[in-house]
Amino acid sequence: MNAPLSFPAEYVIAPLRQQGWHAALSLTYARRGDRSVLIRRSHVGPLVVQRPLYPEDEAVCHTIVVHPPAGIAGGDSLQVTVRVEDGAHALLTTPGAGKWYRSTGAPGILVQRIAVAAGGVCEWLPQESIVQDGALGALVTEVSLQGDACFVGSEMLCFGRTASGERFGRGEMAMRTRIERDGRPLWLERGVLQGGDALLDAAVGLQGQPVCGSFVVASPRCDADLLAAWRDIVPAVGEGGVTLLPGLLVARWLGPACEPGREWFARLWASVRPAVAGRAAQTPRIWNT
């Protein structure tokens, strides 16, 4: 029997007690015969999911995470917890671009915790987030895997509302990601990007591009063949790079807008999904609306 799904205490971040929305969403998926089923869901505040969807077949449960305020403002504290039990397969996304709004002083916080049991697959594929000028944000993602569990995740941030010519001249975005398997870290990353910082234009930073993204696949099946396949997939716009680490494939992208980055990630996903999840990529319908 597998050990209970849990997160190390030292990596649990309690939401700050501050003004703003305090919202939490907890989801648990399990395998029931040939179906992956959302067996438990609870929420506090304006953070909910729509009914489970099955656009592929009943083996994969698609879920759309909805935050009706449409973004995170200063003082907001949001927490999403996802558990995928033995043999279940869940794909989660969002209905549109998220937003980090300008703050008058208090930070907004989003903590995402995902645990996947042996034989389970979790695909965490939110659409991009727009970090407005003056936003103060903290984004934490913690993934705990057991055995041969598979995690596929993406994150894309657009600094400034580029359609109106806005730049990220003020504010701060702090990010932390931890992915572990059987209690041992596969990927640890921390970063802080400040509005107006030289790093926004530096060659070792964002190189003057407003959009950056990461696409990560954590699976024992990640190997040199999958890396070679990824290297053959070149972004049409912007700059991309791919890396293979033990049990982990990582892709990075920098570019002028979100759409070409999303298109490149979709092609990477289509390439790797049959190998790590046993099925062809099925684009969530909400991405086409």
C-alpha positions, 0 to 999 in steps of 0.5 A: 500500500502506498503511503498517504499523500502529503507535503513536507511541513517545511514547505507548507505556506500558511496564507497570510492574514490580511485584507482581500479575498481568502479562497481555497479549493481542494480536489481529489481524483480517484480511479473507479474501474475505467474512469477517473473521477473527481471524488471529493471537492471543497472550496472556501471563497470565490475559487471553484471548479465547473463540472468534470468533463470527458472530451477524451474518454472516461479515463481522463477527467478534465476540470476547469478551475474558475476564480470569478474575480478573474485575478489576484489583487493585493491582499488576496490569498488563494490556495489550490490543493490537488490530489490524484490517487493510484491510477487516476488521470486528471487534467486541469486548466483555466477558462482564460488568462489570469491576472495579478492586479496592481497593489497599493502595498499588500502582496497577493499570494497563490499557493498550488499544491499537487500530490500524485500517487503511483500510477497517477497522472496530473496535467496542470495546464493553466492559461497564461497570467498577466502581471500588471504594472505595480503588482505585488505577487507571490506564486508557490507551486509544490508537487509531490510524486510517488513511485512512477507518478507523472506530472505535466505542468506549465506556467506562463507570465506576461509582465505588463499589459502589452496590448496597451503598451504597458511595461512592468515598471513597478512592483515585484513577482516572487516565485518558488517551485518544488517538485519531488519524487518519493521525498527527494527533490527533482526540481527546486527553483526560486526567483524574484523579478522586480518592476523596472529591474535591469534583469528585464532587459539583461541577456541573463534575464528576460532579454527585453521580452515581456513574456516568459514561460516554463513547461515541465514533465516529471516522469521516469519515462523522460529520456534522451529520445524524448529530449531529441524529439523536443529539440526538433520542435523549434518555436516559430516566434521567440526563443526556446530551450529544452533540458533533460535532468534525471526524471525531468524534462524542462522547456523555457520560452521567452517572447513578445506575446503569449500566443506563440509560447502557448503554441510551442508548449502545445507542440511539446506536449503533443510530442511527449504525452503519448510516451509519459501518459499513454495517449495523444494530446487532446486540446481542452475545448476551453482553449478555443473559446 
